[in-house]
Amino acid sequence: MTTLRSVPSGDPPEGTGGRGPAADLPDEVGPRLAELLHRSSLGDEQAFVELYDATSARLHGLVLRVVRNPAQAEEVTQEVFLEVWRMASRFDPARGSALSWLMTIGHRKAVDRVRSAEASTRRDTSYHQQTQPVDHDATADAAHTSLEAQRVRTALQALTPVQHEAVKLAYFGGYTHAEVATMLDLPVGTAKTRIRDGLIRLRDAMGVGQ
Amino acid sequence: MNDIHALSGAYAVDALSDEERAGFEEHLEACPTCREEVDSLREAAALLPTTTETAPSPAVRAAVLASIAQVRPLPPLVAHGPENDAEASRSTGTVVPLRRHRFRTALVAAAAAVIVAGGVGVGISQLDDTDGTSQQADPEPTQDETEDEVQQVLTASDVQIVDASTTLPEGTEASVHWSPSLGKAVLVTDGMPAAPHGHLYELWYQNSAGDMVRAGLMPEGESNTVLLEGDGSGAKAVGITVEPAPHGSEEPSMPPVAFFALEDA
């Protein structure tokens, strides 16, 4: 290597995890996941296994919360990871973290699943009874409380109750903002604002994404 | 802040209807501020599942690992010159901007959504169905009238020539001449391979609601100049799919083999 390199500007060396309060995932695991994703895109199955093991509980937990039916949720999780494998080369680190990319794919697939299932069963009550064996908040309560989960819970307290509820119904319920508006008895068109404001507060409280 | 920007949060958590989603994605192409905001809000949303972690059963892991062994990862999107992008506009050799690919992905998704939604039988499309399907197999108004309309489109003052994003083999040239003011499009092909046995090519407009609307059938032959049937006003894209002969399908039965993203004048 004979190329000239600029002299570091006196900043302390990177590598201790960067800024931000202690958390169990973001600072070190993030780049690691991006690296695994990159290697997966080159066909490295071992890297993909590692990626799967690092992220499957979080992804599946999300899918299960949205889809609710355990057997269907496992199908969706499987589809998601296959999609991640296929699409790994399309991940663009400039646009966000690997984890966010993964969760975005997983969330979309889970929502697609519940919406298409609903379209074919159209408000059949027996269907709803059958597929809602999990009590809304029991899932969250039973979840293990990692340090990061604690931080998220704390950050969520910065949201107004309506923002919190709107974000939850949209994200975990898979409902559209128009449906959320009706469910929360909000004027038409305001649920989208609540969702956006809630996410902004969460983002800023957690110090992610910019 | 106008209304469309306010959809960023709902978009980030998949809380838009298909129609809103298509509209917002179009907006995103042109709005870096919204793109950044969506990215950052997705980052925030991705933290929510920390509270619901649940490991899938070992069977899922085994199934995933077995299936990836049989699936090839997609190649990266390349900033392509003509020689390494068989899908791009071979006729003109122009560099196809990356965004067309993104649109294409969106279109595939939209088409897939249409297929999924197909069972519901919601027919908002303005398909001119007066004659049923039989009329489609044999394109007739008179040759002359059609010829005139083709000429009108090709010579319209606002005509745009849109190249295909296509999965058809190298050597296939396909472009759409699109006149937003007439709401009509003409497809021009060269070197088009024959459809698989028992199948034909069917044409579609993607309307402003994101639905795929039948726009007739392609005649056989590798070189054709075809006026798309029906009213394309406000159409956002034209697609070609492979469908069973002789009548085609009411809805696309698979993702398009070629796409043409139309832009408003």
Interface residues (C-beta under 8 A of the other chain):
Chain A: L25 S40 S41 L42 G43 E45 F48 V49 Y52 S56 A57 R58 L59 H60 G61 L62 L64 R65 A73 E74 T77 Q78 F81 L82 W85 R86 M87 A88 S89 R90 R95 G96 S97 L99 S100 L102 M103 T104 H107 R108 V111 D112 S116 A119 S120 T139 A140 A143 H144 S146 E148 A149 V152 R153 A155 V167 A170 Y171 F172 G174 Y175 T176 H177 A178 V180 A191 K192 T193 I195 R196 D197 G198 L199 I200 L202 R203 M206 V208 G209 Q210
Chain B: A6 L7 S8 G9 A10 A12 V13 D14 A15 L16 S17 R35 E36 D39 S40 L41 R42 E43 A44 A45 A46 L47 L48 P49 T50 T51 T52 E53 T54 A55 P56 S57 A59 V60 R61 A63 V64 L65 S67 I68 A69 V71 R72 P73 L74 P75 P76 L77 A113 V116 A117 G119 V120
